[in-house]
Amino acid sequence: MGDRIRGVELGLGLIGIGRPWPAPDSAVRPPEQARALLDRAIDLGIRFFDTAAAYGRSEAVLGEYLADLPAGRRDDLVIATKCGETWPAPEGARPDHSPGALETSFERSRRLLGRVDLLQLHKCAVEDLRDERLLAWFEGLRASGEVGAVGVSVSSEEALRAALAVDVFDTVQFPANPANAGFAAAYGEAGRSHLPLLNRPMASGALAGAGNPFAFHTAAFRRAVVLTGTTQVGHLEANATAFASAAAAATAAAAVAANQDRHRRPGPPSGPRLP
């Protein structure tokens, strides 16, 4: 799947079409509004959509939408989901990352979505990355061809570093924004080939109106998917415009740097011309 993402792209996180978000008392968007959001996202060139078993009805709503798309258009999209956590979860309950629970979750996701391009372990912790049974399950799933790729979603820098040291996974999802640059630095230090999926690009709204936060992502990463989590078409359009502006500025800056580098390189040694 990684070869389908060649630069830094904007993706759409879909928690808000399936459960109350961003606050527990938020209204869940009705299906027709979710479909309008998905339609507009595709019109804007977005092709990476991120959902999860723990996102309430998100997988079901997305799956119904995908089933109505022409086959060619569906094939242009990357549909990522996550296993290992349920919603609503009992108070104090930990995610169930046993192979049996993961298998059950995956089969449900596949039934709802029709096809899973990327399956991620939700709320992956350091101890999960030391669990040989868990790693073997993901390795076997990827080898089976039932999914296009496998990955993890982490929320600590320690888990990110541990995930990047494991060759089983193709992608790693983590928060990345100008207010919390530690994750991006940890990813850069590792120098691994895992495709980064960057969530909370605006620090859960804290950076709204504070310049263009996407400039951070387009400057810090050469290849990534930046996941915006809006449920509003107008907000999505504004984010897409800001992202395009940041990407264009990064491309221009890279061209200037490359040109300056060419001029700094020493030319061939001077000497008499040969006949």
Salt bridges, closest charged atoms under 4 A:
GLU9 OE2 - ARG47 NH2 2.49
ASP50 OD2 - LYS82 NZ 2.65
GLU59 OE1 - ARG108 NH1 3.14
ASP68 OD2 - ARG35 NH2 2.90
ASP75 OD1 - ARG115 NH1 3.31
GLU85 OE1 - HIS122 ND1 3.36
GLU85 OE2 - LYS123 NZ 2.86
GLU107 OE2 - ARG110 NH2 2.94
ASP117 OD2 - ARG74 NH2 3.22
ASP117 OD1 - ARG115 NE 3.13
GLU127 OE2 - ARG94 NH2 3.51
ASP128 OD2 - HIS97 ND1 3.03
GLU146 OE1 - ARG110 NH1 2.91
GLU157 OE1 - ARG161 NH2 3.80
ASP167 OD1 - ARG192 NH1 3.44
ASP170 OD1 - ARG142 NH1 2.89
GLU189 OE1 - ARG161 NH2 3.86
GLU237 OE2 - ARG40 NE 2.71
ASP261 OD2 - ARG265 NH2 2.90
